[in-house]
């Protein structure tokens, strides 16, 4: 099953993110806005990883006591599994 996801982020510098969910794996993660190096790095690390594993690794990560881009990605994946 293939699904393209667009997700409006909340409480972080990036305004939105998108990715493809293909047979339970995450591909093509792109953030709109935010810290370019960090979001590009996060996208590269997430490429081809099992969606459930990413949720497990990223959910709950905080940035200065608030939400973070990794946590937002985990929430977006979890909502689309």
Phi, psi and omega in degrees: 000134180241136181215131173264129185244133170241130188225128177275120182281165181217131174078016179227170181294322179289149182267335182196168174214161176214156179196168175250136176248111184235115179050040176086006179240152184258135179220158170057045179288128178222131176257146175255109185087186180089187181282108190305313181296316181293316182289325176294319178296317178299317178298318180295319180291330181279342186302119175079010181268145178300131185304314181298325178292320178297318178300314180300319183282325191258334185296131177093355177294132183251154175234112182052042176083358182242190174304164175223165176298319176300318178295320178296320177297317178300317180295318179296317179296312183301321179292340185250007176281000000 
